[in-house]
Amino acid sequence: MILNGLPRLGYTALRLTTETGAPPHHESWVRISHWILAAALLVLVFTGVAILMVHPRLYWGETGNDLTPALLELKISRNYRHGGWTAQTPFFQAPGSAISAVRTYDIFNQNGWARSLHFLSAWWLAIPGVLYLVNGLARGHFRWPQYGRAQRLAYRFIVFVAAPLMVLTGMTMAPAVTAAMPFLLRVFGGYQSARTIHFFTFVVLLVFTAGHVVMVIRSGFRRQMRGMTLGS
């Protein structure tokens, strides 16, 4: 059902704020963690896109590169489906041997800074996110009584499924982490599978964030911002 151009799931929260005219009350720990997580997410989106531009191909399994079939290829940089390879050379004479080839074109390859910043900002998402989760469970914050049923399900899916999955798959892509916790590779089926799951959870979080921002704007941007910054 659509009401005033908005999905039904957001109507309850909108009705409460528009009828009272007062900004929603948020405790200080909610406001602080909210803005830390928002800033971290912005940096992760920017650096994540830069990383994808270097290699806009997703695979399933343990390995994958430009010479192996891709599960999905994203048209987001000049590296998309480029040709220009030297003759492919097999490493061994046996059938199915790994092969090598040299590029004959200049690719976009400026992601060293992006990887470092992405990994650093991920801690600013993971640590405050864990604290938010623990504190929210202890204080009963995740009951969200002012939200409709569908909206509560969406928020709980993000908090308890999508966000933890994105963090865990991100950790799985780090060799230093999997050296200490090799079970992560078994759980997610390899480095490339973890990267693919990481990408799709990123898309889910991005869509959710966009919808969240739209609802904030439609329900009274200034009032909502005042509530999330000043608490009242």
Number of C-alpha atoms within 10 A of each C-alpha: 7 10 10 8 8 15 12 15 19 22 19 15 18 18 13 16 17 13 8 9 11 15 21 17 14 16 13 13 12 16 17 16 18 17 13 14 20 15 14 20 21 13 16 23 15 13 21 19 14 23 19 18 22 18 21 21 22 21 21 20 15 14 11 17 12 15 12 11 13 14 12 12 14 14 13 14 16 14 21 16 12 13 11 11 13 11 11 12 12 14 11 10 8 8 7 9 11 14 13 13 14 11 13 10 11 10 15 13 12 12 19 11 11 18 16 12 16 23 16 14 19 20 13 18 20 18 13 17 20 13 13 20 16 13 15 15 12 10 10 10 14 15 12 14 11 16 18 15 14 12 19 18 13 12 17 15 12 18 18 11 12 19 19 16 18 23 17 15 25 20 21 29 19 12 13 11 13 15 12 9 13 14 12 20 22 12 12 20 15 19 24 23 24 27 22 20 19 22 18 13 21 20 14 15 18 15 12 15 15 12 12 13 13 13 19 17 14 13 20 16 15 12 18 22 16 16 18 21 16 14 16 15
